[in-house]
């Protein structure tokens, strides 16, 4: 691992920032790359530092664990501070650091396999300084009764957080996984550059739901990718509400025949925010299907862009891909653009792409206000209707959280 980190650091120094997307005006010298004041993770909240416990309690994480989840991992700053598994099924659910020590052969088989350290400047940075994250292995034909969840929190000014998540869903198994992200607001910037590698085996299914609500001083630059085998299914449910800049494009490589990849996302950019988000679908197997549904909202001068790639390769015969991008602009100051790359390399497959951009409907707004609603309440209802396709895919507690964030 030390050798890998050094190779990653050398590549990080070589590579430039992405040539596309929002500007990244920060200096890497301004960030703190590791902070941990807690010796080991705990499985009892009473043993966790009181300030940390109070933070997660305020976020609703502790209450959600009791009601909805089969296991949780909570990362505070650079390390996991609390971890507990509630299911008695024979799964591996650990922090990534602990999995490296306890299951080195399994770890080596999947680590840096799907997201290579030298892909871009931020995968290289993650490779050099990663800490924390979640490692999950679901054995063959195993289905959990409730989701597993990881929650990532930044409370320190100018901190970089670089978790590494690896999930393997073996043949015929299924998993629903939930991720939450928040940070305290400061006057200086923080950096989040995580890496996620997911392996969906034959006839397996995986749903990855996330609501990112970083404060508006966080640069969120992550790489998430799934490899899907024959008859497997991968679903990304991706909500982007916070951060000053987000660059995130969850990907599916549909390797096996009849593999399915879906991505449903919403990005809500307000003043000072630039959210560059979307999805990537790469079809390799025959009879594969993918669907991308992207909802973007921009208000108060925010920028919410869709950027995505769908490619049906020469050997991916009889494959189908659909992309639908909808944007609503709440005022004349806000902006949204769509940057699709769609490629079909055989004659038996098809891609369809639909995109729409609309301004806030003044007549609809007036209609709501005629019934006594304030302008803000009327706008809230219009937005909730616009993102209803996304909201209904979320677990209950996250749908409630999304409604609260939209209202704010």
N, C-alpha and C positions, 0 to 999 in steps of 0.2 A: 504493500500500500504506500509506503514511503516513496518507492521508485515511481509509482503511478502519479503521486502528487507532484513530484519534481518534474516529470514529463509534462504534466498538465500546466504547471506554472510556466515552464519554458514556452509552451504553445500559447499561453495567455499573453505573454510579452510580445510574441510575434504577430498575433492576429489584431486586426483593426475592428472598430465598432461596425455594426451592420450598415450597409450602404442604403438601406431603405428604412421607412418608418420615421417616427419622431426623433428629434434631436436629443442627445444624451449629454448635457453640458456639465456633468459632475466630474470631479477628479477622484480617481481610485485611492489616492493618498488620504482622502478625507474620511474614509470609513474605518470602523473598528471591525475586524474580521472574526473575532471570537470573544464571547463572554459567557462565562458559566460560574455561578456562585454556589452551585449545589452539587454535592459529591456524587450522588446516584439518584436515579429515578425511583419514585415511591409508588406503592400500590394502595396506599391509604391516604386520603386527603388530609387526615389529621396529622400526618407526618410531613406534609409539605409546608414550606415557608408560608407564614400567614399572609403576607402581602401578595404572594403569587396565588395562593388559594383564593383570596378575596377578588383578585383580578379575574380569574376564570369563573368564579361564582357570579360576578357582575355580568359577565358575558353570556351567562346562561348555560355554560358548558357542563357544569356539575349536575344541574337539574336534568339536562338532556340525557346524560349518561344513565341516570336511574330509570328514565322512562322509555328510551327508544333504542338503546344501542347494545350490541353484543361485545363491545370492546372499544377502548379509547386509548389514544396516545396524545399527550399534550406537551408541546414544545414551547419553552419559554426562553427567548434569546437563542442561544446556540445549541442547547441540549434538551432532551426529553426530561421533564421533571416529574411526570406522572404517567403511569401506564398500567392498565388493568384489562384483563380478558374475562368476560362474563359467560361465554359459551363453554360447554364442556366437550365440544367437538375437537377432534384431533387436528388442529391447525397450527401453523407457526405465525405468530403475531408479536413482533418485537420492534424495538427501535433499530434502525439500520446499524448503528454502532454495535449493539449487542449481537445482532445477527452475524456480523462480520466475525466476531469472536467465537460464537457458539456453533455456527454452521459455515465454516470457511469454504468447503467444497461447493455447496449449493450457492453461496454468495458469489464465488468466482465464476460460476457458470452463467450468471445473469448480469452481474455488475458490468457496466460499460459495454454491454453487448448490443443494446438497441439505440442508445444515445451515446455516441462516441465523444470522448473528451475534446477532440480536435475539430469538432463541427463548427463551432463559432467561439467568439471570445468569452461568452458567458458559460458555455458548457466546459470550457477549459478552466475558467475561474472556479466553477463548482468542483471540478475534479481536483483542483489544488487544495481547496480549503473546506470541502464539505464536512458537515457535522449534523447529527440528528437525522430526522426523517423516519420513515416507516418501512418495515420489511414484512411482507405477508406472503404466506404460501397456503393455498387452499387445496387439500388433497383431492384425488379423483372422486367424482360423484358425490361431493360434499356441498351442501347448501346451508347457509346460516339462516337462522330465523329472523335476525335483525341486522342492520348495517354495522360496520366498523367505522370509526371516525378518528381522524387526526386533526388537531387544532394547533395553529402556529401563531405565536404572539411575539411582537417586538415592542419592548418598553424602554429601550435605551436609545438615546440620541445618536444618530450617525452610525447605527449598527448595520452590518451586512448579515443576512441570514441565508444559509446555503444548504438546506436540507436535501437529502437524497432518498427518494422513495422507489422501492422495487416491489412489484406485486406479481405473483404467479398464480393463475387460476388454472388448475390442472384439468385434464380431460373429464368432460361431463359435469364439472363443478360450476358454481355460480357465486358471485359476490357483489354486494352493494357497499360502496365505500364513499364516505363523506369527508370533505376537507373544508375547514374554515380558516380564515386568515384575517387578522386585525393588527393595528399598530397604534401606539399613542402618537399624537401630532406634536411635531417640534418645528423650530424655524429652520433647521438644517435637514438635509436629505438623508434617507436610509436606502439600502439596496436589498432587494430580495431576488435571488437568482437560483431557484431550485431546479432539480432535474427529476423527472418521473419516467420510469420504464415499466411497462405493463405487458405481460405475456398471457394471452388468452388461448388456451389449448383447444384441441378438437372438441366440438360440441359443448364448449364452455361459454359462459356469459359473464360480462363484467359491466357494471354501471359505476361511473366515477362522477360524483356531484360535488361542485364547489361553489361557494359564495366568497369572493374576494372583496373585503371591505377595508383595504389598507387606507391609512391616512393619506392626505394629499401631499405629503412630502416623501413618499416611498416610490422608488423606481422598481417596477415589477417586471422582471425579464426572465421568463422561465421557459423550459423546454419539456414538453410532455408528449409521450409517444407510446402507442400500443401496437403489438404484433398479434395478428388474429389468424389462427389456423382454421382448417376446414370446418364449416358449419358453426364456427364460433361467432359471437356477437359482442361488440364493444360499443358502449354509449358514453359520450362525454356530455354532461349537463353543466354548463360553465357560465357562472355569473360574475361580471366585472363591474363593480360599483365604485371602488375607491382607487387610490394611487394617483400620483401626478402623471406618470407615464406607465402604460402597460404595453408590452409586446408579448403576445401569447397566442399560439396556434396549435391546439391539441391535434394530434395526428393519429391516423390509423393506417397501418400497412396490412392490407387484406391479402395475406399470403396464400391461404388455402381456398379451395373451391367452395363456393356457397357462403363464404364469410360475409359478415354484415358489419358496417361501421356507421354510427349515427353521431351527429354533433348538434346540440341545441344550445345556443348561447345568447346572452343579453349583455350589452355594454351601455352603461349610463354615464355619460361624461358631462360634468358641469364646469364652472369657471376654473381655469387653470389646469384642467385635465386633458390629456391626450391619450385615448385608448385605441390602440392598434391591435385588433383581435380578430380571430377567425378560426379556420380549421384546415387540415390537410387530409386528403384521402388518396391513397396510392393503391390501385387495384392490380394485383399480380395473379390471383387465382381466377379460374373460370366461374361464371355465374355469380359473381360477387355484386353486392349492392351497397351503396352509400347514400346518406342523406345529410345535408347541412342546412340548418335553419338558423339564421343569424338575425337578431333584433338589436337595433342600435337607437339610442336616444341621446340627443345633444341639447343642452340648455345653457343659458348664461355665458355663451361664448366657448363652450366646450367642443372638443373634437372627438368624434366616435367613428372610426374607420373599420371596414371589413377588409381583411387581406387573407386570401386562401388559395390553395392549389388542389385541384382534382385531376388525377392522371389515371387513365385506363390504358395499361400497357398492351403490347402486341399479343401476348399470350392470354390476356384476361378476356376471353371470348364470352359473348352473351352477357356482358356486365352492364349495370345501370347505375347512373349517378344523378342526383338532383341537388341543386343549390338554390336556396331562396333567401334573399337578403332584404330586409325591410328596415327603413329608417324613418324616424320622426324628428323633425327639428322644432324645438319649442319657441324659437325666436329667430330674428334675422341676423343675430351675431354668431350663431353656432354653425358647425360645419360637419359634413360627413362625406366620405368618398368610399368607393368600392374598388378593390384591386384584385380581380379574379384571374387565376391562370387555370384554364381548362384544356386538357389534352386528351384526345382519343386516338389510339394507335391501331385500332382494328375496325373493320366494317360491320361487325355484328353487335357492337355496343353503342351506348348513347349517353350523352350528358345533356341535361337541361338546366338552364340558369335563368332565374327570375330575380330582378332587383327593383325596388321601389323606394323613392324618397318623397316624403310629404311634409308640409308644414302643419303646425297646430291648426286644427279646423276651428276657425273663429265662430262659425255658425253653431257647431256642436258645443263649443265653450259657452256661447250666449244661451243656448237651449238649457244647459245644466244650471246656469246662474239664474234663469227665470224661475227655477224651482227653489230658490233661496240659498243655493250653495255659494260659498265664496269662490273667488277665482282660483285660489290655491287648491281648494278641495275639488273643484271641477277638473283642474289639470291632473290631480292625483288619480281621479277615476279614469280619465282618458289614458294615462300611462298604464294603469293596471290592466285595462282592457287590451292595450297594445301588446303587453308581455304575457298575456294569459296562457299562451301556448307553452311558454317557458315555465311559468309558475306551476302549472299542473304536473310537471315532471319532477318537481322537487319533493324531498321528504317533508312531512308536515311541519316540523319545527323550523326548517329552512325556508319554507314558503311564508311562514309567519314572520321570520326575520327579514325576508325580502320586502314584504309589505311595509314593515317598520322603516326600512332604509329608504324606500320610495317616498314614504310620507315625509321623512326628514328632508 
